Amino acid sequence: MTVLSDLSDLSRVFLFVLLTIISLYTVIVLVAQIGCLTGRPFANPDGTKDDWREQRLFYGIAWADSLIACPLSFLSVVLVFLDPQRGFFLLGMVSFWFIWANVMTTATSLRFEAPKITLRWMVVFPLGALIGLGALAWILFHFDLIFGV
């Protein structure tokens, strides 16, 4: 039996929902970062802009996300189905990326921008951290089944 077939129906549904959300969120990040690299500033809901002409750091972040983080995120989703142990291992690392990047941006927005907390702000800033925490919790809950420990 494979890891995915050993899961309960509820766990499998949660996994598929998480993988779908991770994929969609990664597409959004990739589109925004490619836009940043091509010179199109990304307007954040707190009034800031991710524009590498204003802050050179965004250029490096855009390259790192476009060439490393986003492809690894997509690869982890594919590997979950092809080679579950490696896929879930990589998905755990991708979850840390989601948590780190979104906690960093959320804290910066709250500290320096005093934003209005709207639904759009919640999606752009802390939602990614919650997605990462959800995926990490799912992996840890099923750790024995996934890694055969």
Buried (B, 14 or more C-beta within 10 A) or exposed (E): EEBBEEBEEEBEEBBEEBBEBBBEBBEBBBEBBBBBBEEEBBEBBBEBEBBBEEEEEBBEBBBBBBEEBBEBBBBBBEBBEEEBEEBBBBBBEBBEBBBEBBBEBBEEBBEEBEBEEEEEBEEBBBBBBBBBBBBBEBBEEBEEBBEEE
